[in-house]
Structure formats: structure tokens, C-alpha cells
Amino acid sequence: MSSSKKALSLCALLLALCACAQAQTVIKFATLAPDGSTWMNAMRKYTAEVSSKTANRVQFKIYAGGVSGDEKDVVRKIRLGQLQAGGFTGVGIGEIAPEIRLLDTPFLFKNSAEIDHIYKTFDADFRKYFETRGYVLLGWAEVGIVNVFSNSPVTKPEDMRRVKIWMWEGDPIAEAMFDALKVKPIPLSVTDVMTSLQTGMINGVYGSPLSVIALQWFARMKYVFSLPITNASGAVVLAKKTFDALSKEDQKTLLDLGDKHLRALTLQSRKDNTQSLTVLKNKKLVFTDPASPAVVAEFEKAGDTARQSLVGKMYPKELLDRLEAALKAFRAGKKS
């Protein structure tokens, strides 16, 4: 072999080695959460540590603030391979694994201890639901307590029926809840809410205190119903095809750091939601309480009606029965 050919071969080998050294998996991740929010701050810490711990073999490209569309759009793009991961609220989760929406049903939980207990107890069930649909759960990112915000006071179901309240279009959980309460909502995409508030098409919304502030919806509201209607789930998931292509070492890194950062996000979200309630009070929004204990019982009964109406449509009766039994046992243990 001539010296020039040897040089060319050596150059080609060096280029190949360099390419291998630079080889990486770029995970395109999308979410509705805006940059600068609690959720995105946590995600950026997570993705930065993933890149560092994998020596840049795994990197994330983030599309925040809904630039990739609504959650249904993000799920569709993951299926098409245009994206590989997403941060979702319950609506997006329901597009992937509808059984998990049981966690979002109204008036299911009474406090964060119950929430943590159920998530831990049913962790294997939930992960299996994701995996059988082609996704891997990287971690839960709880949205948190959800309140009703409106321009007229709400203290009982009858009051809510007089509000032109938004409903996330295509969300069967919200639909079942409003149906049980005999409320007729106005279905819209989440990206159309602000415009609809500005035009007066709607004068009521629901969401976590933190999210309603982050999305600036609160500026159009006067009242907050203090009884949370649900505790909204959230999750970060990755296409299983992308996950399976990684080395076992990098898979473990993704999962371990997901547990670490997203659990921290859940705890921070709870703190931020509590602080957001104070912010809303300082913004002069008026908080209203349920008219009586009987009204609370009426709301809880509506929650049970909504849950039962979704059996066989979103989740099996067996899962609902097991979860309710686990909650009952946990509450009994706490009381004793």
C-alpha cells in the first residue's frame, strides 16, 4: 500500500473513531409547561445531569410552552417519531394509557399522604400500562390540586352551573365530572383558553393555582372555589423504542435521575401551589368555601358517580376496586 493510501486509511479511521466518540442519542422532548416555570426548571436540571452522567451520549432537545402543539399533538408526534418524549398532564397521559386517568378522577384523594401511598402501591401497575403502549415512565411530575376559578362566586354545584366554564376538549374525566354535577362546560383546546377569556366566551376555568398563574389566566378571574376538585397527575415519558436502543447503563441513569428530579419537582410543585394560593389572595381574588358539609358530601358523591361511569371505558372495575380498597385501608390505618 502506498504512503498516500496509508495516510488516507489512517485519516478515515480517525474520522470513524471521532464519529463514535461524538455518537449520541438526541431525545426531542415537548411540553406545554412554559420556560421559567417550576416544571421546566426541574426538567432542565434533569436533562443537564443526564447529559453529564452519560458523557453526552444522551442529550435532550426541549420544546417548551406548547410550541409543539397541544398534548394530543405531542403524543401523535411521538408516535410518528418526530418527538421521542413528553411531559404530560392527565390529558396527555390518557392518550397513552387511559387506565392511569383513574388518578385524576374528582374528589378521589383527601391529602398528599394518600396520593403518595397510592402512587407507591400501584407503581408496577402504572408502569406496565405505559410499557404495553410503547412508553417508559421516567417519573411522575404531579400538577397538584385543582381549583375552579370564576367571575362569580361558587359555593355549591348550582353556582357552578351558572358559570361559562371551560373544559379541556376531549378530556373524558372532566366530561364525566361536569356531567355528574349537571354542569354544561365549553370544550376548548388549552391553547385557546386565554383568547376565550378575553372575548368573554368563557368566564370560568379550572387548574392548579401554580398553573393558572403561569398561564396568566388568573388575571381574568375574580373568585377561587377553595375545595379542590381533584389532584392532577403529570408524568414524563419516553418512547420505549428510544429507551431500548440505549445501553443498560444509560437506561439506568435516565430512570434513576428521573426518580430524583421528578420527585423533587412534585414536592416543589406542592410548595409552589401552596404559595400560589397566597399570591392569588394578594392579587385580590376572593376565596369561597363550600356552603355546608352537606355540599362537600354532594361533590364527593358526584366524584363517585363520575368514577363509576368510566368503568369499562377508561379503566377496569378490578383496578378501581383495588385502588379504592387500598385507600380505605390506608385511611383506617391512619385513624387507628
N, C-alpha and C positions, 0 to 999 in steps of 0.2 A: 504494500500500500504506500503511495507517495506521501510525502510530508504534508502536502496541502490537503489530501483526503483525510489523513490522520487528524489534522487540525480541525477540519470540518466535523469529523465524527466526535471529537472531544467537545467542540462547541455545542453540537446537538445534544450530547449527553448532559452537559452543564445546564442547558436550557430546560431539558426534561426534569432534571433534579430541582431546578429553581421553581418550575411549574408545580412540582409535587409539594415543595415546601410552602408554596402560596395557596395550595388547594384548600378550599373552604366550602362550607355549606352556608349559603345566604338564605335566611328564613325571612320571607316577607310577611310582616305582621300588621294587621289593621284593627282599629278600634274606633268607637265613637268618642271615647274619652279625649278631651282637649289637652293639648300640650300645656304643661304648667299645673295640671290638676294632680291631686294625690295619686290617682291611678297611674298616670303617665310618669310621674316622678319615680314610683316604685318599679315600673316596667323598665325604665332606662337604667336604674341601678341593677336590676336583674340581668338585662341584656349585656351591660358592660362587664359584669362579673363572669357571665357565661363566656364572652369573648376572651377575657383574660385567662380564665381557668382552662380553656381549651386551646390556648395559644393561637387564637384567631381561626381555629378550624371551623368554629360555628359562630356566625355573626347574624345580627338581625338588621333588617331594614324596616323602619317603622313608619306607618301611615296613620297618623292620629287625627282626631277631630272630625271623623266622618268623611274624609276625603275619598275613601274607597266605597262610600255609599252606606246605606242602612245595614243593619246586622244581617238581614236576609241576603243582601248583595254580597257581603263578605263571605258568608257560607257558600254561596254559589261560586264565587271566585276561587275559594279553596278547592272546591270540587273540580273546577276546571284547571287547577294547577297554577292559576295566576297569582294566588297567595298561598302561603303554607300554614299560617297561624292566625289566630284572632283572639281578642279579648272581648268577651260577650256578657251581656246581661241575660236574664232568663229567656228573653225573646229569641236571641240567637242560639242559646243552649237548646231551646225547644225545637229549632230547625234541625238540630243534630241528633239529640236524644230526648224525645218528648217525655219519657218517664221521669226524668230528673226535674221537670217542672212541678212535680208534686211539692218540692221545696218552696215554691213561690205561691202556693195556694193561700188565700186570705185567712188571717186570724189563726194560723197553724201554731206559731210559736208565741210564747209569752216573754221570753228573755233570751239573752245571748248564751247562757249556760245550756239551755235546751237546744239551741242551734248547734253549738259545738258538739254536744253529745250525739245528736243525730248524724251530723256530718262524719264523725269518727266511727260510729257504729255501722253506718251504711257505706263506708268508703269503698269497699271491694265491689259492692253492687253498682255504685255510680261509675266507677272506673270501667267496669265491664260494659255498661251501657254505651260509654264513649267508644271503647275499643271495637265493639262489634259493628259500629258505624264507621270505623276507619279513622278514629281520632285518639290521641293520647292526652290525658288531663295533665297539664303541667302544674296546675294549682288552682285553688279556689280564690276568687277575688270578690268577696262579698260586697254588694252595693249597699245593703243595710236597710234600716227601717224606711218604710214608705208612707208618706202622709198625703192627704188631699189638700190642695191649695185652691182657693177660690176667691171670687169677688163678692160673695155673700156668705154669711156665717153658716156653718154646718155643725149641727149638734145631734142629728138623728137622720135615718135614711130618707125621710120625707124631704129634708132640706137638700140632700144631695140630688134628689130628683128634679129640683128646680135649677140646677147648675148645668150650663152647657159645657159638660166635662169631656175632655179629650180622652180617647182610648188608643193605645198603640195598635195601629191597624194590623189585623191578622193575629193578635195575641189571644189565644183561646182561654188563658187563665183570667185575664182582665174581662173578657166577654162573659165568662161563667160567673164571675163575681158581680158584675153590674147586673146581669140577668137575675141573679139571686136577690139582689137589692132592689129590683124593679127600676133600675136607672137606665136611661137611654143615652149612651155616650155618643161622641162624634169620632169615628175612626179616622186617624191620620198617621202618616209616617212621622217618626220623631223629628225628622229634619224640617217638617212643615209646621211644627208647633208654634215657634216664635212668630212667624208671619200670621198665623191664625189668631194668636193672642192680640197682635197689633190691629188686626182688622175687626176684632170682636166676634169672629166666627165661633170661638170658644172663650169661656171665662173661668175655666177650671182645669187643673192638671193634677197629676199625682207623680210623686218621685221622692227619692231620698232628699233630706234637707241639703246635703252637700251637692248633689247633682243639680237640684233646682237653682242653687246659687251659681254653680259652674256654668250652667246653660243660660243664666240670666233671666229665667222665667219668673223668678220671684219679683222682679221689678214691675210686673203686670198684675200682681196678686195683692189682696188685702187681708185674707184670713188663712189660717192653718188649722186643720182639724187635728187635735193633739193625739187622738187614738190612731196608732199606726195600723194601716190596713193589711200590711204584710211585711215580710223581711225578704228583700230581693236578693236572689243569688247572683253570682257572677263567676266566670271561670276563664282561664287562659288555656286554650287547647291548640294542639299541633297535629297536622296531618300524619297519620301513622306511617304512611309511605315514606315521608321525610324522616321521621324518627327512626324507622327500621334501617334506613341507609347509613345511620351514624354508627360509630364504634360503640361497644358496650360502655367504655369509659366515658364517652361524651354523652351517651344516653343518661348515665347515672348523674353526671354533672348537671344536665338540664333538669332532671327530676329533683335532685337534692336542693339546688338553688331555687327551683320553683317553690318547693315547700317553704324554704327560708324566707324569700322575699314576698311571696304572695300571702303567707300567713301574717307577716309584718304589715302588709297592706290592709288586710282585713281588720287587724287591731287598730291601725291608724285610721281607717275609714270610720270605725265606731267612734273613736275620739273626735274625729272631724265632724261627724254627723251631730254629736252632742254639742260641739262648739258652734256648729251652723245654726242650731236652734236659737242660741244666744244672739248670733248675728242677725237672724230674722226678726227677733224681738227688738233689737236695736234699730232695725230698719222700719220699725213701727207696724209690722204685721201683727194682727190680733190672733191670739191662740184661743180656740174654743174647745170645750170639753164635751164628752157625751152627756146628754141631758139627764141620764139616770143610769143606775146599774142595769135596769131592765133593757135599756137601749144597747148597752155593751153586750148583753146576752143576745139581743136581736141581731147585732152584727156578727157575733160568733156563730149563731145558728145559720146565717146566710153563708158564712165561710164553709160550714159543714155541708150545706146544700150544694155549693159550688164544687167542693171536692168530690162528692158522690156523683155529680153529673158528669164528671170527666173520667170516671172509671170505665175502662174498656176503650176509651177514646185516646187518652194520653198515657195512662199507666194502668197496670193490672190491679185488681182488687187485692190480690195477695200482698203486693208491695204497700198499698195504703194501710191494710190491716196490720202488717208487721210494724210499720212506722208509727202508727197511732198507738199500738200496744207498747212500743219502746218508749214513747213519750209518756204514756200513762204510768209505766213502771218507774221512769225517772222522776216524775213529779211525786209519786208516792214515796220514793226513797228520800227525796228532799224534805218532804213534810215530816217523815219519821225521824 
